Amino acid sequence: MCSKKKANILEILKKRNINRFGVFLGIAFVFLIFSKLSSDYNQPINVKVKFTDLAEEIIIKSDSSDIIEAVVEAKGFALIPYIFNNSETISLNANEDVIVNENEFVFEVQKNSFLLEEQLGSSYKIRSLKPDLLHISYSKRASKFVRVKLNSDIKYATGYDLYGNFTLSNDSVKIVGPTDKIADISFVTTNQLKLTEVNTDIKTSVMINKIQDVEVFPKSIDVEATVKRFTEGKIEVPLTIINKPENVLINYFPKTVTLSYYVDLESFNSITPSAFSVECDYSLINNNQTYFVPKIAKMPEFVKRVNIKQKRIDFIRL
């Protein structure tokens, strides 16, 4: 009985010793890893160059070399990300950081090594860079500015309408592409702006329609418009006969015409007959003609859909 208990106690002590050994071994391994990762190492990195502020017309050629071979020194911890992927990307300003030659950018690698260090971070010290000069070839496409046409289908709620005109953030856009593709393009259109039951101001954005093999900049524009309540009004306006020879005497009837117009409520009370001018042009009549066709010669900009009730003005020569 005693010998059995003694054997059990020895077995337990053996297991505890094994566990303690495992713990100490694990701790030693962790300290070893930390010690290694805290040391400095050299690591080759392929640094890819990309450009900012690049003109829309410029295309970097696919066969152009845009890789800088760098060797950096850093702590093991900082180099962990490069164990599985030893590449990095830096940004260069196309207007400030490179020399612009015809059909190529030249980046002075050694001279501008500080740009690489700034973007790689303070944990890395650059030990070597290749090549000394990086030549990046590009080609240029043709470009020009063309006007924008808004394609809209807007239905206003009863009693509401557009006040003034649509305001576009860009009345023209830049198109870029092969010369023969853009030569005949004089304007671009937007995707259709379709709205229904509109009774508040419009403020939205709309995409420019795509054109095959041509890029448009910007690709969307902002659209704004004022929407107000409108009402219909009527007013009597005197007629004016123009281009009548001095030696010709006529009598015409009626002497005034009735105009119906559509105007926003805020401007309704400001409408007066003097804001309109209706003319009959004597030079436009035929020899045997005995009537004029009245036309609106002047009207306020904010008034919409003006109609003349009398479609013809009869006259006789005296």
LINUR-V339304 format. One record per run of one state. SS is the DSSP state (helix for helix, strand for strand, loop for the rest). FROM is the first residue (numbers start at 1). TO is the last residue. If there is no record, write none. Layout:
ss->[SS,SS]
from->[FROM,FROM]
to->[TO,TO]
//
This chain:
ss->[loop,helix,loop,strand,loop,strand,loop,strand,helix,loop,strand,loop,strand,loop,strand,loop,helix,loop,strand,loop,strand,loop,strand,loop,strand,loop,strand,loop,strand,loop,helix,loop,strand,loop,strand,loop,strand,loop,strand,loop,strand,loop,strand,loop,strand,loop,strand,helix,loop,helix,loop,strand,helix,loop,strand,loop,strand,loop,strand,loop,strand,loop]
from->[1,2,38,40,53,58,61,67,76,83,87,94,99,102,104,109,113,121,125,131,133,141,142,150,152,157,160,169,172,178,179,183,187,191,193,199,202,209,211,212,214,218,220,243,250,254,256,265,271,273,276,277,282,285,291,293,295,299,304,309,313,318]
to->[1,37,39,52,57,60,66,75,82,86,93,98,101,103,108,112,120,124,130,132,140,141,149,151,156,159,168,171,177,178,182,186,190,192,198,201,208,210,211,213,217,219,242,249,253,255,264,270,272,275,276,281,284,290,292,294,298,303,308,312,317,318]
//
